[in-house]
């Protein structure tokens, strides 16, 4: 069974940093396309960052502030969020695409106060 477990998140003031992590199990992690999404209150879910091999793409709204790495040996992806803004407040979700089948993590709340 494919499973994703997220950790990290929390509350921080504007300009602060937070580290998230997502650990997968039940699949060959190195074969998966891993992505992070977020959903702000009253809005749809949006892609934040995606990683395939050594290539990572970012949403324009987080480019230069967020970094996203993966450690296939530990079945983990590690988003690092710097210079956070109130508009980054959202539930952040890990997503794994394994052989064209998608699985979501449970989500972790990030709240940025001004």
C-alpha positions in Angstrom: 0.0 0.0 0.0 1.4 3.4 -1.0 1.6 5.7 1.9 3.0 9.2 2.5 3.6 10.7 5.9 4.3 14.4 6.2 5.9 16.2 9.1 7.0 19.7 10.0 4.8 22.8 9.5 3.5 25.0 12.2 3.3 28.7 12.8 5.9 31.3 12.0 6.1 35.1 11.6 6.6 36.7 8.2 10.2 36.4 7.0 10.7 33.2 9.0 11.5 29.7 7.7 10.1 26.2 8.1 11.2 22.7 7.0 8.8 20.1 5.9 9.4 16.4 5.1 7.4 13.6 3.4 8.4 10.0 3.8 7.0 7.4 1.5 6.5 3.7 1.9 5.0 0.8 -0.1 6.6 1.8 -3.5 9.9 2.2 -5.1 10.6 5.8 -4.1 13.2 6.5 -6.7 10.7 5.7 -9.5 8.1 8.2 -8.2 7.5 11.7 -9.4 7.2 13.6 -6.2 5.4 16.9 -5.8 4.2 19.3 -3.2 0.9 21.2 -3.4 -0.8 23.6 -1.1 -4.4 24.7 -0.5 -5.1 28.0 1.1 -8.5 28.7 2.8 -11.2 29.2 0.2 -8.9 28.4 -2.7 -8.1 25.4 -4.9 -5.0 23.2 -4.5 -2.0 24.5 -6.4 1.4 23.0 -7.3 4.3 24.4 -5.2 7.2 22.3 -6.4 7.8 19.1 -8.4 10.8 16.9 -8.7 11.8 14.3 -11.3 15.3 13.1 -10.8 17.6 16.1 -10.6 15.1 18.5 -12.1 13.0 20.6 -9.8 10.3 23.1 -10.9 8.7 25.8 -8.7 5.6 27.9 -8.8 6.4 31.5 -9.6 5.1 32.6 -6.2 7.7 30.6 -4.3 10.7 30.7 -6.7 13.8 31.9 -4.9 12.3 31.3 -1.5 11.5 27.6 -1.4 13.9 24.8 -2.1 12.9 21.2 -2.6 15.2 18.2 -2.4 14.8 14.5 -2.3 16.8 11.7 -0.6 15.8 8.5 -2.4 17.9 6.4 0.0 15.7 7.6 2.8 12.4 7.7 0.8 12.0 11.3 1.7 11.5 14.7 0.1 12.5 17.8 2.0 10.9 21.1 1.2 12.6 24.1 2.8 10.6 27.3 3.0 12.4 30.6 3.6 11.3 34.2 3.7 7.7 33.1 4.4 4.9 35.4 3.7 1.3 35.5 5.1 0.1 34.4 1.6 2.0 31.2 2.1 -0.5 30.2 4.7 -2.1 26.9 3.6 -2.3 23.2 4.1 0.7 21.6 2.3 0.3 18.2 0.7 2.9 15.7 -0.5 1.9 13.9 -3.7 3.4 10.8 -5.3 2.8 9.7 -8.9 3.8 6.1 -9.1 3.2 4.4 -12.5 0.5 7.0 -13.3 -1.3 6.4 -10.0 -1.4 9.3 -7.5 -1.4 9.3 -3.8 -1.8 12.2 -1.4 -0.3 12.7 2.0 -2.6 13.8 4.9 -1.4 17.4 4.7 0.4 19.7 7.2 -0.7 23.2 8.2 1.6 26.1 7.7 0.5 29.5 9.1 2.4 32.7 8.6 1.5 35.8 10.6 2.4 39.3 9.6 
